[in-house]
């Protein structure tokens, strides 16, 4: 396993010894221009060998996800006749474009610290493995979420792709004024047609808006999809001048106290409406629109425990999705998840020998968590309006995507009718 890494690392240190003008020390790094290409060629080979030697399973998994994502993206681009490049966060793009290139970047700093003498080889191995595991799990999870969103987009038979352009901070007035969270009232930007799928968030979320909005021929409605919202960032900053009276609104100020780094927002939020203009705003400083459905995803690298079960219940209870919550597993649904949410009513598809394909969970008998109020449109204060739990059917559905089976997600589409 480690032989390829040791050989590549020895070639790297030999290159340093043969080029004494290169200075890589605890407080100084000097790599002359004429030897820089040779150094980075050896440096990159060492990183590649390390990933292949110690994380080959993760590399293969990322390769499969990358291939599935790129094929799905190509299919959607062809059907919608949009620009072929989907805008992603750089780290996600590196991983999806070239998994080895994306993963080797995760050990850039640890390898430099090894060369600088800040770490010995044993500390380098421990540090790299710990950091790699945490970062990889997060990146893989986010990329799987992108695959889920694109798969749902395709199944919903999309057209009329739209987005909501956000104002840049300097277009509002000044960063100093922008920091006065909740001090400005601004109109929400209008929806506009777009030929680009963009999952790269802006520097600031002046409002929380959907990642994409489109007309679904499948539902005969407009659909908006949004990935997990930011936490601990004081976003969104602005108060909307107008909010549609056609939707129900929840206190975002209360929600922002519930959802944080330890209890983050759901992975995917879905909204449906007959009017696209009702979907241009998800949240401003005061209020958040009530979603139709929320989805929490679990990959092959995710763990399910009591804390996760509590987080799911918190999502369901506070956001009150009208069509319920979906727990989507990349592969088999673990017995721990089935036991955590009872009683169960299994769908027509019976449990298979490796896990459960889908099950519906009625949580109406669960012990309630702290209530979040649904606020009427004309409310001026953030005051509870009573227990609205009975106004919805609190359902959690467990299902599996069977790896990357797009058609398996039709179960989610059925829940939106």
Secondary structure as GFF3:
##gff-version 3
##sequence-region A 1 417
A	DSSP	alpha_helix	3	18	.	.	.	ID=ss1
A	DSSP	beta_strand	23	24	.	.	.	ID=ss2
A	DSSP	beta_strand	29	30	.	.	.	ID=ss3
A	DSSP	alpha_helix	33	54	.	.	.	ID=ss4
A	DSSP	alpha_helix	56	80	.	.	.	ID=ss5
A	DSSP	alpha_helix	90	97	.	.	.	ID=ss6
A	DSSP	alpha_helix	99	104	.	.	.	ID=ss7
A	DSSP	three_ten_helix	105	107	.	.	.	ID=ss8
A	DSSP	alpha_helix	108	115	.	.	.	ID=ss9
A	DSSP	alpha_helix	121	155	.	.	.	ID=ss10
A	DSSP	beta_strand	158	164	.	.	.	ID=ss11
A	DSSP	alpha_helix	169	172	.	.	.	ID=ss12
A	DSSP	alpha_helix	175	178	.	.	.	ID=ss13
A	DSSP	beta_strand	185	186	.	.	.	ID=ss14
A	DSSP	beta_strand	191	193	.	.	.	ID=ss15
A	DSSP	beta_strand	212	216	.	.	.	ID=ss16
A	DSSP	beta_strand	221	227	.	.	.	ID=ss17
A	DSSP	beta_strand	239	240	.	.	.	ID=ss18
A	DSSP	beta_strand	249	251	.	.	.	ID=ss19
A	DSSP	alpha_helix	252	258	.	.	.	ID=ss20
A	DSSP	beta_strand	268	273	.	.	.	ID=ss21
A	DSSP	three_ten_helix	276	279	.	.	.	ID=ss22
A	DSSP	beta_strand	287	289	.	.	.	ID=ss23
A	DSSP	beta_strand	293	298	.	.	.	ID=ss24
A	DSSP	alpha_helix	306	319	.	.	.	ID=ss25
A	DSSP	beta_strand	325	329	.	.	.	ID=ss26
A	DSSP	alpha_helix	335	340	.	.	.	ID=ss27
A	DSSP	beta_strand	344	346	.	.	.	ID=ss28
A	DSSP	beta_strand	358	362	.	.	.	ID=ss29
A	DSSP	beta_strand	374	375	.	.	.	ID=ss30
A	DSSP	three_ten_helix	389	391	.	.	.	ID=ss31
A	DSSP	beta_strand	395	400	.	.	.	ID=ss32
A	DSSP	three_ten_helix	406	409	.	.	.	ID=ss33
A	DSSP	alpha_helix	410	415	.	.	.	ID=ss34
###
